[in-house]
Amino acid sequence: MVHEESPFFQVFHEFLIDHWNKNNTPLHCLAHALNPKVHSHKDMEINQERTKCIRKYFSNLEERNKVNMEYVEFVGKNGDFRDFDSIENRNAMDPKAWWVLHGACAPMLQTIALRLLAQPSSSSCAERNWSTYSFVHSMKRNKMTAKRAEDLVYIHSNLRL
């Protein structure tokens, strides 16, 4: 049997790659690396972006070294992170709650983790844009170009600000 990729697969694959590239920021990578459920310390790209973020956040070399040592303890499950409950709760608890309960031994890292992991993820902004788009590009106005509709959605959204 010859392996053939469908056109749908190619479109979907490109969409996923574009989505990854848009969301692959140093801050997202740091948040991902600080999630106790995820063991991403072996991913080179995430490590590089995490390092960029820490370097930008901590310009002082002494503070940066301290945060990096705290990160090493966290990833290696060393020190207080070696505790049985700390390890068991990594998969059982919400990441923010885990850092509140077990992160006191790494105060600088805990502060960053709580700031990043406390951010709610929501698709409401995208839903709002799609709602506006359906208002702008209706059946009566279906001959409008995609670029023009996109421009009108942009204007409508910014006028509401």
C-alpha positions in Angstrom: 0.0 0.0 0.0 1.4 3.4 -1.0 1.3 6.1 1.7 -0.5 9.1 0.4 -1.3 12.3 2.3 -4.7 13.8 1.7 -5.0 17.5 0.9 -6.9 17.9 4.1 -4.0 16.5 6.1 -1.6 19.0 4.4 -3.9 22.0 5.2 -4.4 20.8 8.8 -0.7 20.2 9.3 0.1 23.7 8.0 -2.5 25.1 10.4 -0.9 23.3 13.3 2.6 24.4 12.4 1.4 28.1 12.0 -0.4 27.9 15.3 2.7 26.5 17.0 4.9 29.2 15.5 2.6 32.0 16.7 2.4 30.6 20.2 6.0 29.5 20.6 7.2 32.5 22.5 9.8 32.5 25.3 7.0 33.3 27.8 4.9 30.3 26.7 7.9 28.0 26.8 8.7 29.1 30.3 5.1 28.5 31.4 5.2 25.1 29.8 8.5 24.3 31.5 7.2 25.3 34.9 4.1 23.1 34.6 4.8 20.2 37.0 2.7 17.8 34.9 4.9 18.3 31.9 8.4 17.0 31.6 9.7 19.1 28.8 13.3 19.7 30.0 14.5 17.4 27.2 13.0 19.5 24.4 15.8 21.7 23.0 13.5 24.4 21.5 11.5 24.9 24.7 14.8 25.0 26.8 16.2 27.7 24.5 13.1 29.8 24.7 12.8 29.3 28.5 16.5 30.4 28.8 15.7 33.6 26.7 12.8 34.4 28.9 14.7 34.0 32.2 17.6 36.0 30.8 15.2 38.8 29.9 13.4 38.7 33.2 16.5 38.5 35.3 19.2 40.8 33.9 21.2 40.4 37.1 23.6 37.4 36.7 23.5 36.5 40.4 19.6 36.4 40.4 19.6 34.5 37.1 22.0 31.9 38.5 19.8 31.5 41.6 16.7 31.0 39.5 18.5 28.5 37.2 19.6 26.5 40.3 16.0 26.5 41.5 14.9 25.2 38.1 17.5 22.5 38.2 16.1 21.4 41.6 12.6 21.5 40.3 13.3 19.5 37.1 15.6 17.0 38.9 13.1 16.5 41.7 15.9 17.3 44.2 15.8 18.9 47.6 12.3 19.5 48.8 11.0 18.6 45.4 12.1 15.0 46.1 9.3 14.7 48.7 6.9 11.9 48.0 3.8 14.2 48.1 5.5 16.7 45.9 6.2 14.1 43.2 2.7 12.4 43.6 0.9 15.7 43.4 2.6 16.8 40.1 0.0 14.9 38.1 -2.9 15.0 40.6 -3.0 18.8 41.3 -3.6 21.9 39.3 -0.2 23.4 38.4 -0.9 26.7 40.3 -2.0 24.8 43.4 1.0 22.6 43.2 3.4 25.6 43.2 1.5 27.2 46.1 1.8 24.0 48.1 5.3 22.8 47.1 7.1 25.8 45.6 8.3 27.5 48.8 11.7 25.9 48.5 12.2 27.8 45.3 10.8 31.3 46.0 12.0 33.1 42.9 10.8 30.3 40.6 7.5 30.0 42.6 6.8 33.7 42.0 7.3 33.4 38.3 5.3 30.1 38.1 2.3 31.6 40.0 2.3 34.6 37.7 2.4 32.6 34.5 0.2 29.6 35.5 -2.5 31.8 37.0 -3.3 33.3 33.6 -6.6 31.8 32.4 -6.6 30.4 28.9 -9.7 31.3 26.9 -10.9 31.4 23.3 -13.3 34.2 24.0 -11.3 36.7 22.0 -11.3 34.4 19.0 -15.0 33.7 19.4 -15.7 37.5 19.5 -13.8 37.9 16.3 -15.7 35.1 14.6 -18.9 36.6 15.8 -17.9 40.0 14.3 -16.8 38.3 11.1 -20.2 36.6 10.7 -21.8 40.0 11.3 -19.6 41.7 8.6 -19.6 38.9 6.1 -23.2 37.8 5.9 -25.2 36.2 3.1 -26.2 39.6 1.8 -22.5 40.6 1.6 -21.0 37.3 0.4 -19.2 38.8 -2.5 -16.9 40.7 -0.2 -13.2 39.7 -0.5 -11.6 38.0 2.5 -9.1 40.9 2.9 -11.9 43.5 3.0 -13.9 41.5 5.5 -10.7 41.1 7.7 -10.1 44.9 7.5 -13.7 45.6 8.6 -13.4 43.1 11.5 -10.2 44.9 12.5 -11.8 48.3 12.4 -14.9 47.1 14.2 -12.9 45.6 17.0 -10.7 48.6 17.4 -13.6 51.0 17.4 -15.0 49.2 20.4 -11.8 50.0 22.4 
